[in-house]
Amino acid sequence: MPTLEWLKQEFHYGYTSGDVMTTRPDEQRAKEERKIGGSYFNFYRKFLSTKLKPGDKVLELGPGQGSWTRAILSLVPEGEVHTCDFQDVSPWLGPKNYAGRLHCHQVEDNSFAVLPDDFFDVFFSFGVLVHCNLPLIGEILANSLPKVKPGGLAVHNYGDWNKLTKWGWEQGGVPSEFMTLPDDKIWWPRNTRESMVAIAEKSGWKVVAPDLEFFHRDGIILLERPAA
């Protein structure tokens, strides 16, 4: 299932994680936080707000209805956010409301060809790589590298089957029968911390932290584009 065609069709409705900027989660966010085992607000407040600078240019992959897009925009009041999604997310995100600070790109692949090189300070995704198999993750990381400035960062939520097993498949909201099925039959492909590190390094990224440990079920990897 984790093919480009499946990804283009599966999230046509625009996925949302609710409001991640409030201390009290709404119903959608609370449901997700129970599965992932952690607070989106804590990740927003304790990590994103400390790493993003007011003038940063941020690339976000797969924003859906913009839960994290709006959070990032709140932290870069003098910067820009560019989103890449297989869907036209403009009706959900409303770029006209952000005075030229939000640019929504509808794409057909993960080449990032529509974006300039050496432009972004941060490359971000949440809830995207968990649905990508290892070759697809490698493609995303390799093609995004030249779009980020030397010394720039990448922050990605990814699936970690070792953490998922420890946390509990039922509790994590992932069918346990996936353990015995091939990756082309499941929507939560096999991945681990070790696999993410290997893929990132092969793609040219420097691994700053393999997992920021904000969540019990998933990993959050922090990468840096090496200086030229």
SEFITI-215271 format. One record per atom (N, C-alpha, C): residue number from 0; residue in three letters; x, z, y. Coordinates in Angstrom, 1 decimal. Atoms other than C-alpha are relative to their C-alpha. Example, Ala and Ser with C-alpha at 12.3 -4.5 7.8 and 13.67 -1.06 7.14 Angstrom:
<vexlums>
resi/resn/px/pz/py
0/ALA/0.9/0.0/-1.2
0/ALA/12.3/7.8/-4.5
0/ALA/0.9/0.0/1.2
1/SER/-0.9/0.0/-1.1
1/SER/13.7/7.1/-1.1
1/SER/-0.8/0.8/1.1
</vexlums>
This chain:
<vexlums>
resi/resn/px/pz/py
0/MET/0.8/0.0/-1.2
0/MET/0.0/0.0/0.0
0/MET/0.8/0.0/1.3
1/PRO/-0.7/-0.1/-1.3
1/PRO/2.7/0.7/2.6
1/PRO/0.7/-1.4/0.4
2/THR/-0.4/1.3/-0.4
2/THR/3.0/-3.0/3.6
2/THR/-0.4/-0.2/1.4
3/LEU/0.4/0.3/-1.4
3/LEU/2.7/-4.5/7.1
3/LEU/-1.5/-0.3/0.1
4/GLU/1.4/0.3/0.0
4/GLU/-0.7/-5.9/6.2
4/GLU/-0.9/1.2/-0.2
5/TRP/0.8/-1.2/0.2
5/TRP/-2.0/-2.6/4.9
5/TRP/0.0/0.9/1.3
6/LEU/-0.1/-0.8/-1.2
6/LEU/-0.7/-0.8/8.0
6/LEU/-0.8/-0.6/1.2
7/LYS/0.8/0.6/-1.0
7/LYS/-2.3/-3.3/10.3
7/LYS/-1.5/0.2/-0.1
8/GLN/1.4/-0.1/0.2
8/GLN/-5.7/-2.9/8.7
8/GLN/-0.5/1.5/-0.1
9/GLU/0.4/-1.4/0.3
9/GLU/-5.7/0.8/7.8
9/GLU/-0.4/0.8/1.2
10/PHE/0.2/-0.9/-1.2
10/PHE/-5.5/2.3/11.3
10/PHE/-0.7/-0.8/1.2
11/HIS/0.7/0.8/-1.1
11/HIS/-7.7/-0.3/13.2
11/HIS/-0.9/0.9/0.9
12/TYR/0.9/-0.9/-0.8
12/TYR/-9.9/2.6/14.4
12/TYR/0.7/0.8/1.0
13/GLY/-0.8/-0.8/-1.0
13/GLY/-7.1/4.3/16.3
13/GLY/0.0/1.4/-0.4
14/TYR/-0.2/-1.4/0.5
14/TYR/-5.8/7.5/14.7
14/TYR/0.2/0.9/1.2
15/THR/-0.2/-1.1/-1.0
15/THR/-6.0/10.7/16.8
15/THR/0.4/1.3/-0.7
16/SER/-0.3/-1.4/0.4
16/SER/-4.5/14.1/16.4
16/SER/-0.6/1.0/0.9
17/GLY/0.6/-1.0/-0.9
17/GLY/-6.6/15.7/19.1
17/GLY/0.9/0.2/1.2
18/ASP/-0.8/-0.4/-1.2
18/ASP/-5.1/17.4/22.2
18/ASP/1.1/0.9/-0.5
19/VAL/-1.2/-0.8/0.5
19/VAL/-1.6/18.6/21.4
19/VAL/0.6/0.8/1.1
20/MET/-0.5/-0.7/-1.2
20/MET/-1.1/20.1/24.9
20/MET/-0.7/1.3/0.3
21/THR/0.7/-1.2/-0.3
21/THR/-3.4/23.1/24.6
21/THR/0.4/1.0/-1.1
22/THR/-0.4/-1.1/0.9
22/THR/-2.7/26.5/23.0
22/THR/-1.1/0.1/-1.1
23/ARG/1.1/-0.1/1.0
23/ARG/-6.1/26.4/21.2
23/ARG/-0.3/-1.4/-0.5
24/PRO/0.3/1.3/0.5
24/PRO/-6.5/23.4/18.9
24/PRO/-1.4/-0.4/0.0
25/ASP/1.3/0.5/0.2
25/ASP/-9.6/21.3/18.9
25/ASP/-0.2/-0.2/-1.5
26/GLU/0.3/0.1/1.4
26/GLU/-11.3/20.6/15.5
26/GLU/0.9/-1.0/-0.7
27/GLN/-0.8/0.9/0.7
27/GLN/-9.3/17.5/14.7
27/GLN/1.5/0.5/-0.2
28/ARG/-1.4/-0.6/0.1
28/ARG/-5.9/19.1/15.5
28/ARG/0.1/1.1/-0.9
29/ALA/0.0/-1.1/0.9
29/ALA/-6.8/22.2/13.7
29/ALA/0.0/-0.4/-1.5
30/LYS/0.1/0.6/1.3
30/LYS/-7.6/20.2/10.6
30/LYS/1.4/-0.5/-0.5
31/GLU/-1.4/0.5/0.3
31/GLU/-4.2/18.4/10.7
31/GLU/1.0/1.1/-0.1
32/GLU/-1.0/-1.0/0.0
32/GLU/-2.3/21.5/11.5
32/GLU/0.0/0.9/-1.3
33/ARG/0.2/-0.7/1.3
33/ARG/-3.7/23.2/8.4
33/ARG/0.8/-0.7/-1.1
34/LYS/-0.7/0.8/1.0
34/LYS/-2.3/20.3/6.3
34/LYS/1.5/0.0/0.2
35/ILE/-1.4/0.1/-0.3
35/ILE/1.0/20.0/8.0
35/ILE/0.8/1.3/0.0
36/GLY/-0.6/-1.3/0.0
36/GLY/1.7/23.7/8.2
36/GLY/0.8/0.3/1.2
37/GLY/-0.7/-0.2/-1.2
37/GLY/2.6/24.1/11.8
37/GLY/-0.8/-0.3/1.2
38/SER/0.7/0.2/-1.3
38/SER/1.6/23.9/15.5
38/SER/0.5/-1.2/0.7
39/TYR/-0.4/1.1/-0.9
39/TYR/1.6/20.6/17.4
39/TYR/0.4/0.5/1.4
40/PHE/-0.3/-0.5/-1.3
40/PHE/1.6/22.6/20.6
40/PHE/1.4/0.6/0.1
41/ASN/-1.3/-0.6/0.0
41/ASN/4.7/24.5/19.6
41/ASN/1.1/-1.1/0.0
42/PHE/-1.0/1.1/0.0
42/PHE/6.5/21.2/18.9
42/PHE/0.1/-0.6/1.4
43/TYR/0.1/0.5/-1.4
43/TYR/5.3/19.9/22.3
43/TYR/0.8/0.9/1.0
44/ARG/-0.5/-0.9/-1.0
44/ARG/6.3/23.0/24.2
44/ARG/1.5/0.4/-0.3
45/LYS/-1.4/-0.5/0.3
45/LYS/9.5/24.1/22.3
45/LYS/1.0/-1.1/-0.1
46/PHE/-0.9/1.1/0.2
46/PHE/11.0/20.7/21.6
46/PHE/-0.1/-1.1/1.1
47/LEU/0.1/1.1/-0.9
47/LEU/9.6/17.8/23.6
47/LEU/0.2/0.4/1.4
48/SER/-0.1/-0.3/-1.4
48/SER/9.4/19.6/26.8
48/SER/1.4/0.4/0.4
49/THR/-1.4/-0.4/-0.3
49/THR/13.0/20.7/26.5
49/THR/1.0/-1.2/0.0
50/LYS/-0.9/1.2/0.2
50/LYS/14.4/17.2/25.6
50/LYS/-0.3/-1.1/1.0
51/LEU/0.4/1.1/-0.9
51/LEU/12.4/14.9/27.8
51/LEU/0.3/0.4/1.5
52/LYS/-0.2/-0.2/-1.4
52/LYS/13.5/14.5/31.4
52/LYS/-1.0/-0.8/0.9
53/PRO/1.0/0.7/-0.8
53/PRO/11.2/13.5/34.3
53/PRO/0.1/-1.5/0.1
54/GLY/-0.2/1.4/-0.2
54/GLY/12.7/10.1/34.7
54/GLY/0.2/-0.8/-1.3
55/ASP/-0.4/0.7/1.3
55/ASP/13.1/9.2/31.0
55/ASP/-1.0/-1.2/-0.3
56/LYS/0.8/1.1/0.6
56/LYS/11.9/5.9/29.5
56/LYS/-0.1/0.2/-1.5
57/VAL/0.3/-0.4/1.4
57/VAL/10.3/6.5/26.2
57/VAL/-0.7/-1.2/-0.8
58/LEU/0.7/0.9/0.8
58/LEU/9.4/4.1/23.4
58/LEU/-0.7/0.8/-1.1
59/GLU/0.8/-0.7/1.1
59/GLU/6.6/5.3/21.1
59/GLU/-0.5/-1.1/-1.0
60/LEU/0.5/0.9/1.0
60/LEU/5.8/3.6/17.8
60/LEU/-1.3/0.5/-0.6
61/GLY/1.2/-0.4/0.7
61/GLY/2.2/3.7/16.5
61/GLY/-0.8/1.1/0.8
62/PRO/0.7/-1.1/-0.8
62/PRO/0.4/5.7/19.3
62/PRO/-1.4/0.3/-0.4
63/GLY/1.4/-0.2/0.3
63/GLY/-3.1/5.2/18.0
63/GLY/-0.8/0.2/1.3
64/GLN/0.8/-0.3/-1.1
64/GLN/-5.5/6.8/20.4
64/GLN/0.7/0.8/1.1
65/GLY/-0.9/-0.5/-1.1
65/GLY/-2.6/8.4/22.3
65/GLY/0.1/1.5/0.1
66/SER/-0.2/-1.4/-0.1
66/SER/-2.5/12.1/21.4
66/SER/1.4/0.4/0.5
67/TRP/-1.4/-0.3/-0.4
67/TRP/1.3/12.1/21.7
67/TRP/0.4/-0.7/1.2
68/THR/-0.3/0.8/-1.2
68/THR/1.4/9.4/24.4
68/THR/-0.3/0.8/1.2
69/ARG/0.3/-0.8/-1.1
69/ARG/-0.4/11.6/26.8
69/ARG/0.9/1.2/0.2
70/ALA/-0.9/-1.1/-0.1
70/ALA/1.8/14.5/26.0
70/ALA/1.3/-0.4/0.6
71/ILE/-1.3/0.5/-0.5
71/ILE/4.9/12.5/26.6
71/ILE/-0.1/-0.4/1.5
72/LEU/0.2/0.3/-1.4
72/LEU/3.5/11.1/29.8
72/LEU/0.0/1.2/1.0
73/SER/0.1/-1.2/-0.8
73/SER/2.9/14.6/31.1
73/SER/1.4/0.6/0.3
74/LEU/-1.4/-0.5/-0.1
74/LEU/6.7/15.3/30.6
74/LEU/0.9/-1.0/0.7
75/VAL/-0.8/1.0/-0.7
75/VAL/8.0/12.1/32.3
75/VAL/-0.7/-0.5/1.2
76/PRO/0.8/0.4/-1.1
76/PRO/6.2/12.0/35.6
76/PRO/0.6/-1.1/0.9
77/GLU/-0.7/1.0/-0.7
77/GLU/8.8/9.7/37.1
77/GLU/0.6/-1.1/-0.9
78/GLY/-0.5/1.0/1.0
78/GLY/9.5/7.7/33.9
78/GLY/-1.0/-1.0/-0.5
79/GLU/0.9/1.0/0.6
79/GLU/7.8/5.2/31.7
79/GLU/-0.1/0.3/-1.5
80/VAL/0.2/0.0/1.5
80/VAL/6.3/5.1/28.2
80/VAL/-0.5/-1.4/-0.4
81/HIS/0.4/1.2/0.6
81/HIS/6.1/1.9/26.2
81/HIS/-0.4/0.2/-1.4
82/THR/0.5/-0.1/1.3
82/THR/4.0/1.8/23.1
82/THR/0.0/-1.3/-0.8
83/CYS/0.1/1.2/0.8
83/CYS/4.2/-0.6/20.2
83/CYS/-0.9/0.4/-1.2
84/ASP/1.0/-0.3/1.1
84/ASP/1.2/-0.8/17.8
84/ASP/-0.5/-1.4/-0.5
85/PHE/0.7/1.2/0.5
85/PHE/-0.4/-3.4/15.6
85/PHE/-1.4/-0.2/0.6
86/GLN/1.3/0.0/-0.7
86/GLN/-3.7/-2.6/17.4
86/GLN/0.2/-0.2/1.5
87/ASP/0.0/0.0/-1.4
87/ASP/-4.5/-3.2/21.0
87/ASP/-0.5/1.4/0.4
88/VAL/0.4/-1.4/-0.3
88/VAL/-4.4/0.4/22.1
88/VAL/-0.4/0.2/1.5
89/SER/0.3/-0.2/-1.4
89/SER/-5.0/-0.3/25.8
89/SER/-1.3/0.6/0.3
90/PRO/1.3/-0.7/-0.3
90/PRO/-8.7/0.6/25.7
90/PRO/0.0/1.5/-0.3
91/TRP/-0.1/-1.4/0.3
91/TRP/-7.8/4.0/24.2
91/TRP/0.9/0.7/1.0
92/LEU/-1.0/-0.7/-0.8
92/LEU/-4.8/4.8/26.3
92/LEU/-0.2/-0.2/1.5
93/GLY/0.3/0.2/-1.4
93/GLY/-5.9/3.3/29.7
93/GLY/1.3/-0.1/0.8
94/PRO/-1.3/0.1/-0.8
94/PRO/-2.5/2.1/31.1
94/PRO/-0.3/-0.2/1.5
95/LYS/0.3/0.2/-1.4
95/LYS/-4.2/1.2/34.4
95/LYS/-0.1/1.4/0.7
96/ASN/0.1/-1.3/-0.6
96/ASN/-4.6/4.9/35.0
96/ASN/1.3/0.7/0.3
97/TYR/-1.3/-0.6/-0.1
97/TYR/-0.9/5.6/35.0
97/TYR/1.0/-0.7/1.0
98/ALA/-0.8/0.5/-1.1
98/ALA/0.3/3.6/38.0
98/ALA/1.3/-0.7/-0.5
99/GLY/-1.1/0.8/0.5
99/GLY/2.6/1.3/36.0
99/GLY/1.0/0.8/-0.9
100/ARG/-0.9/-0.8/0.8
100/ARG/4.2/4.1/33.9
100/ARG/-0.3/-0.1/-1.5
101/LEU/0.4/0.1/1.4
101/LEU/2.4/3.2/30.7
101/LEU/-0.1/-1.5/-0.3
102/HIS/0.1/1.4/0.4
102/HIS/2.9/-0.2/29.0
102/HIS/-0.3/-0.1/-1.5
103/CYS/0.4/0.0/1.4
103/CYS/1.1/-1.0/25.7
103/CYS/0.3/-1.4/-0.5
104/HIS/-0.4/1.3/0.6
104/HIS/2.6/-3.8/23.5
104/HIS/-0.7/-0.1/-1.3
105/GLN/0.6/0.3/1.3
105/GLN/0.5/-5.2/20.7
105/GLN/1.0/-0.9/-0.8
106/VAL/-1.1/0.8/0.7
106/VAL/3.0/-6.5/18.1
106/VAL/-0.5/-0.4/-1.4
107/GLU/0.3/0.5/1.4
107/GLU/2.9/-8.3/14.7
107/GLU/1.0/0.5/-1.0
108/ASP/-1.0/-0.5/0.9
108/ASP/6.0/-6.8/13.2
108/ASP/0.8/1.1/0.6
109/ASN/-0.8/-1.1/-0.5
109/ASN/8.7/-4.2/13.6
109/ASN/1.4/-0.4/0.6
110/SER/-1.3/0.6/-0.5
110/SER/11.3/-6.4/15.3
110/SER/0.3/0.6/1.4
111/PHE/-0.2/-0.5/-1.4
111/PHE/10.8/-4.8/18.8
111/PHE/0.5/-1.0/0.9
112/ALA/-0.6/1.1/-0.8
112/ALA/11.6/-8.2/20.2
112/ALA/-0.6/-0.1/1.4
113/VAL/0.7/0.0/-1.3
113/VAL/9.2/-7.7/23.1
113/VAL/0.7/0.9/1.0
114/LEU/-0.6/-1.1/-0.8
114/LEU/11.4/-4.9/24.5
114/LEU/1.5/-0.4/0.4
115/PRO/-1.4/0.2/-0.4
115/PRO/14.7/-5.0/26.4
115/PRO/1.0/0.9/-0.7
116/ASP/-1.1/-0.8/0.7
116/ASP/18.0/-3.8/24.9
116/ASP/0.5/1.1/1.0
117/ASP/-0.6/-1.1/-0.7
117/ASP/19.7/-0.6/26.1
117/ASP/-0.9/0.5/1.2
118/PHE/1.0/-0.4/-1.0
118/PHE/16.6/0.5/28.0
118/PHE/-0.6/1.4/-0.1
119/PHE/0.7/-1.3/0.2
119/PHE/15.1/3.6/26.4
119/PHE/0.9/1.2/-0.1
120/ASP/-0.7/-1.3/0.2
120/ASP/16.2/7.2/26.6
120/ASP/-0.4/0.6/-1.3
121/VAL/0.6/-0.7/1.2
121/VAL/14.0/8.3/23.7
121/VAL/-0.9/-1.0/-0.8
122/PHE/0.9/0.7/0.9
122/PHE/12.4/6.6/20.7
122/PHE/-0.8/1.0/-0.8
123/PHE/0.8/-1.0/0.6
123/PHE/9.5/8.6/19.3
123/PHE/-1.1/-0.5/-0.9
124/SER/1.2/0.3/0.8
124/SER/6.9/8.5/16.5
124/SER/-0.4/1.2/-0.7
125/PHE/0.6/-1.1/0.7
125/PHE/4.6/10.9/14.9
125/PHE/-1.2/-0.5/-0.9
126/GLY/1.1/0.5/0.9
126/GLY/2.4/10.2/11.8
126/GLY/0.1/-1.5/-0.3
127/VAL/-0.2/1.5/0.3
127/VAL/3.9/6.7/11.3
127/VAL/0.9/-0.1/-1.2
128/LEU/-0.9/0.2/1.1
128/LEU/6.9/6.9/9.1
128/LEU/-0.4/0.7/-1.3
129/VAL/0.5/-0.6/1.3
129/VAL/5.0/9.1/6.6
129/VAL/-0.7/-1.0/-0.8
130/HIS/0.7/1.0/0.7
130/HIS/3.1/6.0/5.7
130/HIS/0.9/-1.3/-0.3
131/CYS/-0.9/1.1/0.2
131/CYS/6.2/3.7/5.4
131/CYS/0.9/0.3/-1.1
132/ASN/-0.9/-0.2/1.1
132/ASN/8.3/3.1/2.4
132/ASN/1.4/-0.1/0.5
133/LEU/-1.4/-0.1/-0.5
133/LEU/12.1/3.4/2.6
133/LEU/0.5/-1.3/0.6
134/PRO/-0.5/1.2/-0.6
134/PRO/12.9/-0.3/3.2
134/PRO/-0.6/-0.3/1.4
135/LEU/0.7/0.2/-1.3
135/LEU/10.3/-0.4/6.1
135/LEU/0.6/1.0/1.0
136/ILE/-0.7/-1.0/-0.9
136/ILE/11.8/2.8/7.6
136/ILE/1.3/-0.5/0.5
137/GLY/-1.3/0.5/-0.4
137/GLY/15.2/1.2/7.5
137/GLY/-0.1/-1.2/1.0
138/GLU/0.2/1.1/-0.9
138/GLU/13.9/-1.9/9.2
138/GLU/-0.3/0.5/1.4
139/ILE/0.4/-0.6/-1.3
139/ILE/12.3/0.2/12.0
139/ILE/1.2/0.6/0.7
140/LEU/-1.1/-0.7/-0.6
140/LEU/15.4/2.3/12.6
140/LEU/1.1/-1.0/0.4
141/ALA/-1.0/1.0/-0.3
141/ALA/17.8/-0.7/12.5
141/ALA/-0.4/-0.9/1.2
142/ASN/0.5/0.9/-1.1
142/ASN/15.7/-2.9/14.9
142/ASN/-0.2/0.8/1.3
143/SER/0.2/-0.7/-1.2
143/SER/15.1/-0.1/17.3
143/SER/1.3/0.5/0.7
144/LEU/-1.3/-0.5/-0.5
144/LEU/18.7/1.0/17.7
144/LEU/0.5/-0.7/1.3
145/PRO/-0.5/0.6/-1.2
145/PRO/19.7/-1.6/20.3
145/PRO/-0.9/0.1/1.2
146/LYS/1.0/-0.2/-1.1
146/LYS/16.6/-0.9/22.4
146/LYS/0.3/1.3/0.7
147/VAL/-0.3/-1.3/-0.6
147/VAL/17.8/2.7/23.0
147/VAL/1.4/0.0/0.7
148/LYS/-1.3/-0.1/-0.7
148/LYS/20.6/3.4/25.5
148/LYS/1.1/0.7/-0.9
149/PRO/-1.1/-0.8/0.7
149/PRO/24.0/4.6/24.0
149/PRO/-0.2/1.5/0.5
150/GLY/0.2/-1.4/-0.3
150/GLY/23.6/8.4/23.8
150/GLY/-1.5/0.4/0.0
151/GLY/1.4/-0.3/0.0
151/GLY/19.8/8.1/23.7
151/GLY/-0.4/0.6/-1.4
152/LEU/0.5/-0.7/1.2
152/LEU/17.7/9.9/21.1
152/LEU/-1.2/-0.7/-0.7
153/ALA/1.2/0.4/0.8
153/ALA/15.2/9.1/18.4
153/ALA/-0.6/1.3/-0.7
154/VAL/0.6/-1.2/0.6
154/VAL/12.7/11.7/17.1
154/VAL/-1.2/-0.5/-0.8
155/HIS/1.1/0.5/0.9
155/HIS/10.5/10.9/14.1
155/HIS/-0.5/1.0/-1.0
156/ASN/0.6/-0.7/1.1
156/ASN/8.1/12.7/11.9
156/ASN/0.0/-0.8/-1.3
157/TYR/-0.1/0.8/1.2
157/TYR/8.6/11.7/8.3
157/TYR/-0.5/0.8/-1.2
158/GLY/0.4/-0.7/1.2
158/GLY/7.3/12.6/4.8
158/GLY/1.2/0.5/-0.8
159/ASP/-1.1/-0.6/0.8
159/ASP/9.5/14.9/2.7
159/ASP/-0.7/0.5/-1.3
160/TRP/0.7/-0.4/1.2
160/TRP/8.3/15.1/-0.9
160/TRP/0.4/1.4/-0.5
161/ASN/-0.5/-1.3/0.4
161/ASN/10.4/18.2/-1.6
161/ASN/-0.7/1.1/0.8
162/LYS/0.7/-1.0/-0.8
162/LYS/8.8/20.1/1.3
162/LYS/-1.5/0.0/-0.4
163/LEU/1.4/0.2/0.4
163/LEU/5.4/18.7/0.3
163/LEU/-0.3/0.7/-1.3
164/THR/0.2/-0.7/1.3
164/THR/5.8/20.0/-3.3
164/THR/0.0/1.5/0.2
165/LYS/-0.1/-1.4/-0.3
165/LYS/6.8/23.4/-2.0
165/LYS/-1.2/0.5/0.7
166/TRP/1.1/-0.4/-0.8
166/TRP/4.0/23.6/0.5
166/TRP/-1.3/-0.1/-0.8
167/GLY/1.2/0.2/0.8
167/GLY/1.4/22.3/-2.0
167/GLY/-0.7/-1.3/0.3
168/TRP/0.6/1.3/-0.2
168/TRP/-0.1/18.8/-2.5
168/TRP/-1.4/0.2/0.5
169/GLU/1.4/-0.2/-0.4
169/GLU/-3.7/20.0/-2.2
169/GLU/-0.1/0.5/1.5
170/GLN/0.0/-0.6/-1.3
170/GLN/-2.9/22.1/0.8
170/GLN/0.5/-1.0/1.1
171/GLY/-0.5/1.0/-0.9
171/GLY/-1.0/19.2/2.4
171/GLY/-0.9/-1.2/0.2
172/GLY/1.0/1.1/-0.2
172/GLY/-3.9/16.8/2.0
172/GLY/0.5/-1.3/-0.6
173/VAL/-0.6/1.2/0.6
173/VAL/-1.9/14.4/-0.2
173/VAL/-0.4/0.0/-1.5
174/PRO/0.4/-0.1/1.4
174/PRO/-3.4/13.5/-3.7
174/PRO/1.2/0.2/-0.9
175/SER/-1.1/-0.3/0.9
175/SER/-1.2/14.9/-6.4
175/SER/0.3/-1.1/-1.0
176/GLU/-0.2/1.2/0.9
176/GLU/-1.7/11.8/-8.6
176/GLU/1.0/-1.0/0.5
177/PHE/-1.0/0.9/-0.6
177/PHE/0.6/10.0/-6.2
177/PHE/1.4/0.2/-0.6
178/MET/-1.3/-0.3/0.6
178/MET/3.5/11.7/-8.0
178/MET/0.3/-0.9/-1.2
179/THR/-0.2/0.9/1.2
179/THR/3.0/9.4/-11.0
179/THR/-0.2/-1.5/0.3
180/LEU/0.3/1.4/-0.4
180/LEU/2.1/6.2/-9.1
180/LEU/1.2/-0.6/0.7
181/PRO/-1.1/0.7/-0.7
181/PRO/4.5/3.6/-7.8
181/PRO/-0.3/-0.1/1.5
182/ASP/0.2/0.0/-1.5
182/ASP/5.0/3.3/-4.0
182/ASP/-1.0/-1.0/0.5
183/ASP/0.9/1.1/-0.5
183/ASP/3.0/0.1/-3.7
183/ASP/-1.5/0.3/-0.3
184/LYS/1.4/-0.4/0.3
184/LYS/-0.1/2.0/-4.9
184/LYS/-0.4/1.3/0.7
185/ILE/0.3/-1.2/-0.7
185/ILE/0.0/5.0/-2.6
185/ILE/0.2/-0.1/1.5
186/TRP/-0.1/0.0/-1.4
186/TRP/-0.3/5.7/1.1
186/TRP/0.9/1.1/0.6
187/TRP/-1.0/-1.0/-0.4
187/TRP/2.3/8.5/1.2
187/TRP/1.3/-0.2/-0.8
188/PRO/-1.1/0.4/0.8
188/PRO/5.5/6.8/-0.1
188/PRO/1.1/1.1/-0.1
189/ARG/-1.1/-1.0/0.3
189/ARG/8.4/8.8/-1.6
189/ARG/1.0/0.0/1.1
190/ASN/-1.1/-0.1/-1.0
190/ASN/10.9/10.1/0.9
190/ASN/0.4/1.5/-0.1
191/THR/-0.5/-1.3/-0.1
191/THR/13.1/13.1/1.3
191/THR/1.0/0.1/1.2
192/ARG/-0.9/-0.2/-1.1
192/ARG/15.4/14.6/3.9
192/ARG/1.3/-0.8/-0.3
193/GLU/-1.2/0.7/0.3
193/GLU/18.4/13.2/2.1
193/GLU/-0.1/-1.5/0.1
194/SER/0.2/1.4/-0.2
194/SER/16.9/9.7/2.0
194/SER/-0.1/-0.4/1.5
195/MET/0.1/0.3/-1.4
195/MET/16.1/9.8/5.7
195/MET/1.4/0.0/0.7
196/VAL/-1.3/0.0/-0.6
196/VAL/19.6/10.8/6.6
196/VAL/0.8/-1.2/-0.4
197/ALA/-0.8/1.2/0.5
197/ALA/21.1/8.0/4.4
197/ALA/-0.5/-1.3/0.7
198/ILE/0.6/1.2/-0.6
198/ILE/18.7/5.4/5.9
198/ILE/0.4/-0.1/1.5
199/ALA/-0.4/0.0/-1.4
199/ALA/19.4/6.5/9.5
199/ALA/1.4/-0.3/0.2
200/GLU/-1.4/0.2/-0.2
200/GLU/23.1/6.5/9.1
200/GLU/0.4/-1.5/-0.3
201/LYS/-0.2/1.5/0.3
201/LYS/23.0/3.0/7.4
201/LYS/-0.4/-0.9/1.1
202/SER/0.5/0.8/-1.1
202/SER/21.0/1.8/10.4
202/SER/0.8/0.1/1.2
203/GLY/-0.9/-0.1/-1.2
203/GLY/23.7/2.9/12.8
203/GLY/-0.3/1.2/0.8
204/TRP/0.3/-1.2/-0.8
204/TRP/22.2/6.2/14.1
204/TRP/0.9/1.1/-0.5
205/LYS/-0.7/-1.3/0.3
205/LYS/24.0/9.5/14.3
205/LYS/-1.1/1.0/-0.3
206/VAL/1.0/-1.1/0.3
206/VAL/22.0/12.3/12.6
206/VAL/0.4/1.3/0.7
207/VAL/-0.3/-1.2/-0.7
207/VAL/21.9/15.2/15.0
207/VAL/-0.6/1.2/-0.8
208/ALA/0.6/-1.0/0.9
208/ALA/19.5/17.2/12.8
208/ALA/-0.9/-0.7/-0.9
209/PRO/0.9/0.6/0.9
209/PRO/17.9/16.1/9.6
209/PRO/-1.4/0.4/0.0
210/ASP/1.3/-0.5/-0.1
210/ASP/14.9/18.3/10.1
210/ASP/0.0/1.2/1.0
211/LEU/0.1/-1.0/-1.0
211/LEU/13.9/20.4/13.1
211/LEU/-0.8/1.2/-0.5
212/GLU/0.7/-1.1/0.6
212/GLU/11.8/22.6/10.8
212/GLU/-1.1/0.6/0.8
213/PHE/1.2/-0.4/-0.7
213/PHE/8.7/22.7/12.9
213/PHE/-1.2/0.1/-1.0
214/PHE/1.2/0.1/0.9
214/PHE/6.4/22.0/9.9
214/PHE/0.4/0.2/-1.4
215/HIS/-0.3/-0.3/1.4
215/HIS/6.1/23.1/6.3
215/HIS/-0.1/-1.2/-0.9
216/ARG/0.2/1.2/0.8
216/ARG/4.9/19.8/4.9
216/ARG/1.0/-1.2/0.3
217/ASP/-0.7/1.2/-0.5
217/ASP/6.8/17.2/6.9
217/ASP/1.4/0.3/0.6
218/GLY/-1.3/-0.2/-0.8
218/GLY/10.3/16.7/8.4
218/GLY/-0.1/-0.6/1.4
219/ILE/-0.2/0.6/-1.3
219/ILE/11.2/15.9/12.0
219/ILE/1.5/-0.3/0.1
220/ILE/-1.4/0.3/-0.1
220/ILE/14.5/14.1/12.2
220/ILE/0.4/-0.3/1.5
221/LEU/-0.5/0.2/-1.4
221/LEU/16.6/14.0/15.5
221/LEU/1.2/-0.9/-0.2
222/LEU/-1.1/1.0/0.1
222/LEU/18.9/11.0/15.9
222/LEU/0.6/-0.3/1.4
223/GLU/-0.6/0.5/-1.3
223/GLU/21.3/9.7/18.6
223/GLU/0.7/-1.3/-0.2
224/ARG/-0.7/1.2/0.0
224/ARG/22.5/6.3/19.3
224/ARG/1.5/0.2/0.4
225/PRO/-1.3/-0.3/-0.4
225/PRO/26.3/6.6/19.3
225/PRO/0.4/-0.8/1.2
226/ALA/-0.5/0.6/-1.2
226/ALA/28.1/5.8/22.5
226/ALA/0.8/-1.2/-0.3
227/ALA/-0.8/1.3/0.3
227/ALA/29.6/2.3/22.7
227/ALA/1.5/0.2/0.1
</vexlums>
